[in-house]
Amino acid sequence: MAEHSMTRRSFSIASRQQQLGAALLIFFILVFTASASVLLRALNNRSTDQGRSLTSTTDLVAAKEALLAFAIMASTNPDSGPGRLPCPDIDMDSEGRADVSCNTANTVRGRLPRIALDAAGNQFNISPRDGGTDNQLWYAVSSNYRFSEATSTAINASPTLATLSVDGSNDVVAVIIDAGAPLMTLTAPTSNAAHYLEGDNVSGTNFVSSLLAPQTFNDRLMVIRRAELMSLVTSRVAQKLQTALGALPYPINATEFDAKVTASWFASWRPGDSAIHFPPSTPANSIAIQFAGCAIEFTITPTSIDRSATDC
């Protein structure tokens, strides 16, 4: 009888131990599952952030290249030479076109246009994004480098400072911004920058690439500085100058040079006589020229253009 009672107690203890062990196992499984879920969400968020970062960078670089192509190749009316950037899409029309005019201070910033037309009607694809307005990048352009289909004054290579700044660094011609997901709830796309951009980026002239509180900031910026714009634009001016000089014989003095190069826009680009060199100080059938505010000297012949440096 005692043996039977002890057997029942032993079975009862063993049963409780098994139940406790099963409960502990279930507990650890739940803890592991919860931890794995948190880790998986963190990895997914990290993967999403990395994916967004790669897409954002790709789009910002593509947009910058498209804007620089417009500045170099767009026709102006009257012909004011290369160097101007398109207006933002302020009115957010269905086609996403750059506004025809943006000559007032409050039109410095808007959406990056999907397309921009030059004065000759040539279409330039600017934004790499085909989605709706809410998916478009934001874009700001310096007031003295904006393009207008109606009138434009010539831009020259002299140190005409741009009017934008980023992180306290001045002389910025344009800023492209991927605003990321809105940090507030929106019922529909709007033109109000405060609904998308953060910090000083809302004001539209003095931009920042980060804030002390990153959880309240998700803007990503791409910058076009005047020096890099002019490094490209001066090359385009040299090409147009080569076309104006035409075939041989090339001018051998300033008088002959001015007789050949008569485009009105070039007047603001023409440096002083001391910056234009003719034979015999240059090779035969060539001229060398250095534009104001740029350290590059271009040596031009009917068939070639050599430059002394890559950047202004």
Buried (B, 14 or more C-beta within 10 A) or exposed (E): EEEEEEEEEEEEEEEEEEEEEEEEEEEEEEEEEEEEEEEEEEEEEEEEEEEBEEEBEEBBEBBBEBBBBBBBEBBBEEBBBBBBBBBBBBEBEEEBBBBEBBEEEEBBBBBBBBBBBBBEEEEBEBBBBEEEBBEBBBBBBBBBBBBBBEEBBBBBBEEBEBBBBBEEEEBBBBBBBBBBEBBEEEEEBBEEBEBBBBBBBBEBBBBBBEBEEEEEBBBBBBBBBBBBBBBBBBBBBBBBBBEEBEEEEBBBEBEBBBEEBEBEBBEBBBBEEEEBBBBEEBEEBBBBBBBBBBEBBBBBBEEEBEBEEEEB
